[in-house]
């Protein structure tokens, strides 16, 4: 078994020889590569190096952070709230207004939900979705994106943009999202 952050891969895989993995991956609490800015902290738990199915992250969502409503044509995502509360959207609204996704409603009557610990949200390709932390306390979620490694690269580049301080550079974020199959419907915001 490989332990993320503690041991390097050994054998033929480490030398670049393709073969089927015969050992699992264990990532202990507090381990994984961390990418952090004042706007967000993301810990990479499982990457495309270890999984063909999904990239997995632990995401700290600070008060006031709003990822903005967006949609992917290829990616499927899963969110599991671990701590705190998040407002979440996972439906096609009757009207995609360019502002406040928290007021959107689907044609079947679905509305934004306040997700608490234990809540799971699954987002298929083509489904508009968003999350925001409207509280004064931090929140934490488990996040999977399939297929890997697109979200890994996206997070690295997004956090680099957000790490510049000041208000988000919306043009740079829009360009980044276009490259990673993300159609931004409302703006990303953070305090």
C-alpha positions as CSV (number, residue, x, y, z in Angstrom):
1,X,0.0,0.0,0.0
2,X,1.3,3.5,-0.9
3,X,0.8,6.2,1.7
4,X,0.3,9.6,0.0
5,X,2.9,12.1,1.3
6,X,4.8,9.5,3.1
7,X,6.3,7.0,0.6
8,X,7.3,7.2,-3.0
9,X,6.0,4.6,-5.5
10,X,8.4,1.7,-6.0
11,X,9.0,-0.9,-8.6
12,X,8.1,-0.8,-12.3
13,X,5.5,2.0,-12.0
14,X,8.1,4.3,-10.5
15,X,10.4,3.7,-13.5
16,X,7.6,4.6,-15.9
17,X,6.8,1.0,-16.9
18,X,3.1,0.6,-17.5
19,X,1.5,-2.2,-15.4
20,X,-1.7,-2.8,-13.4
21,X,-1.6,-1.4,-9.8
22,X,-1.6,-4.1,-7.2
23,X,-1.5,-1.9,-4.2
24,X,-4.0,0.6,-2.9
25,X,-3.4,4.2,-1.7
26,X,-3.8,5.3,1.9
27,X,-3.9,9.1,2.6
28,X,-3.9,9.7,6.4
29,X,-5.7,12.6,8.0
30,X,-3.8,15.8,7.4
31,X,-1.8,14.5,4.4
32,X,-2.0,15.3,0.8
33,X,-0.7,18.2,-1.3
34,X,-2.2,21.5,-0.2
35,X,-2.8,24.5,-2.5
36,X,-4.0,27.5,-0.5
37,X,-4.8,31.2,-0.9
38,X,-6.8,33.6,1.2
39,X,-9.9,32.6,-0.9
40,X,-9.7,28.8,-0.6
41,X,-7.7,25.8,0.7
42,X,-7.7,22.6,-1.3
43,X,-6.0,19.4,-0.3
44,X,-5.3,16.9,-3.1
45,X,-6.2,13.5,-1.7
46,X,-6.3,11.3,-4.8
47,X,-5.0,12.4,-8.2
48,X,-5.0,11.0,-11.7
49,X,-1.7,9.4,-10.8
50,X,-3.6,7.0,-8.5
51,X,-7.0,6.8,-10.1
52,X,-8.5,6.5,-13.5
53,X,-12.0,7.3,-12.1
54,X,-11.8,10.5,-10.2
55,X,-9.7,13.2,-8.6
56,X,-10.5,13.6,-4.9
57,X,-10.0,16.7,-2.8
58,X,-10.8,18.1,0.7
59,X,-11.9,21.7,0.3
60,X,-12.0,24.3,3.0
61,X,-14.7,26.9,2.1
62,X,-14.2,30.2,4.0
63,X,-17.1,32.5,5.0
64,X,-18.2,34.5,2.0
65,X,-16.8,32.2,-0.7
66,X,-19.1,31.7,-3.7
67,X,-17.8,29.4,-6.5
68,X,-20.5,30.9,-8.8
69,X,-23.0,28.8,-10.8
70,X,-21.4,26.9,-13.6
71,X,-21.8,23.8,-15.8
72,X,-19.5,21.2,-17.3
73,X,-20.2,19.3,-20.5
74,X,-18.0,16.3,-19.6
75,X,-17.3,16.2,-15.9
76,X,-19.3,14.6,-13.2
77,X,-18.9,15.8,-9.6
78,X,-19.7,14.6,-6.1
79,X,-19.7,16.9,-3.0
80,X,-20.0,15.7,0.6
81,X,-20.3,18.3,3.3
82,X,-18.0,17.4,6.3
83,X,-18.3,20.5,8.5
84,X,-20.2,23.7,8.5
85,X,-23.0,24.8,6.1
86,X,-23.1,25.5,2.4
87,X,-25.8,26.8,0.1
88,X,-25.9,24.4,-2.9
89,X,-27.5,24.3,-6.3
90,X,-27.7,21.2,-8.6
91,X,-30.5,21.7,-11.2
92,X,-31.3,23.5,-14.4
93,X,-33.2,26.7,-13.5
94,X,-36.2,28.0,-15.4
95,X,-34.1,31.1,-16.2
96,X,-30.3,31.3,-16.0
97,X,-30.0,34.9,-14.7
98,X,-26.5,36.3,-14.6
99,X,-26.6,37.1,-10.9
100,X,-27.7,35.6,-7.6
101,X,-28.1,31.9,-8.3
102,X,-29.3,31.5,-4.7
103,X,-32.7,32.6,-6.0
104,X,-32.9,30.2,-8.9
105,X,-35.7,27.7,-9.1
106,X,-36.2,24.7,-11.4
107,X,-39.3,24.1,-13.5
108,X,-40.1,21.2,-11.1
109,X,-39.9,23.6,-8.1
110,X,-36.4,22.6,-6.8
111,X,-34.6,25.4,-5.0
112,X,-31.2,26.1,-3.5
113,X,-30.6,24.0,-0.3
114,X,-28.7,24.7,2.8
115,X,-26.4,21.6,3.1
116,X,-25.2,20.5,6.5
117,X,-22.7,17.8,7.5
118,X,-23.6,14.5,5.9
119,X,-25.3,16.0,2.8
120,X,-24.2,14.5,-0.5
121,X,-24.7,16.3,-3.9
122,X,-24.1,14.5,-7.2
123,X,-23.8,16.6,-10.3
124,X,-24.0,14.9,-13.7
125,X,-22.5,16.5,-16.9
126,X,-24.7,19.4,-18.2
127,X,-26.2,20.2,-14.8
128,X,-25.7,23.8,-13.5
129,X,-24.4,23.8,-10.0
130,X,-22.8,26.0,-7.3
131,X,-21.9,26.2,-3.7
132,X,-21.3,29.1,-1.3
133,X,-20.6,29.6,2.3
134,X,-23.1,32.3,3.5
135,X,-22.2,31.8,7.2
136,X,-19.6,33.4,9.4
137,X,-17.9,30.0,10.1
138,X,-15.7,28.0,7.8
139,X,-17.1,24.9,6.0
140,X,-15.3,21.8,4.7
141,X,-16.3,19.3,2.0
142,X,-15.1,16.2,0.3
143,X,-15.1,16.7,-3.5
144,X,-14.6,14.3,-6.4
145,X,-14.4,15.2,-10.0
146,X,-14.4,12.7,-12.9
147,X,-12.5,12.2,-15.1
148,X,-9.1,13.1,-13.7
149,X,-6.8,15.2,-13.9
150,X,-8.7,18.3,-15.2
151,X,-9.8,19.5,-11.8
152,X,-6.3,19.1,-10.4
153,X,-4.9,21.4,-13.0
154,X,-7.8,23.8,-12.7
155,X,-7.5,24.1,-8.9
156,X,-3.7,24.8,-9.2
157,X,-4.3,27.6,-11.8
158,X,-7.4,29.0,-10.1
159,X,-5.7,29.3,-6.7
160,X,-2.7,31.0,-8.4
161,X,-5.1,33.6,-9.8
162,X,-6.9,34.0,-6.4
163,X,-3.6,34.2,-4.6
164,X,-2.8,37.6,-6.2
165,X,-4.9,39.4,-3.5
166,X,-7.6,41.9,-4.0
167,X,-10.8,41.2,-5.9
168,X,-10.9,38.2,-8.3
169,X,-9.7,38.8,-11.8
170,X,-12.9,37.7,-13.5
171,X,-11.4,37.8,-17.1
172,X,-8.5,35.5,-16.0
173,X,-11.0,33.1,-14.3
174,X,-13.3,33.0,-17.3
175,X,-10.4,32.2,-19.6
176,X,-9.2,29.5,-17.2
177,X,-12.6,27.9,-16.9
178,X,-13.1,27.8,-20.7
179,X,-9.9,25.7,-20.9
180,X,-11.2,23.2,-18.4
181,X,-14.8,22.6,-19.6
182,X,-16.4,25.1,-17.2
183,X,-19.1,27.5,-18.5
184,X,-19.4,30.2,-15.8
185,X,-23.0,31.3,-15.3
186,X,-22.6,33.7,-12.4
187,X,-19.4,35.2,-11.0
188,X,-17.0,33.7,-8.4
189,X,-16.9,35.8,-5.2
190,X,-15.0,35.9,-2.0
191,X,-14.5,38.3,0.9
